[in-house]
Amino acid sequence: MLGDLVITSRLLLLKEVTNPIITVPEKTSQALESACRLMGPGGLISVMVYVGHPGGREEYETIQSFASGLPSESWVCCKFEMLNRPLAPVLVLLFKK
């Protein structure tokens, strides 16, 4: 395990390309599980979730459920979201104690 490690991710839809690329909840869950296994005390995972694209809200709910299930004895999880802009990106932070 690695302490003082930061893993950052942006989950979004790249629609400006010929073949659109979109992140999906199943792969995001797998990535979060892997990232959590790497974390030592003092490690941080930050995820910027773009909820305004198709599938974005479902992915956000998956991440929120994942974070809510982490043990509070060893993780501090929070989110930052705009209250007056429901389609604005949401920042989710997972900090390993």
Buried (B, 14 or more C-beta within 10 A) or exposed (E): EEEEBEBEBEBBBEEEEEEEEBBEBEEBBEBBEEBBEEBEEEBBBBBBBBBBBEBBBEBBEBBBEBBEEBEEEEBEBEBEBEEEEEEBBBEBBBBBE
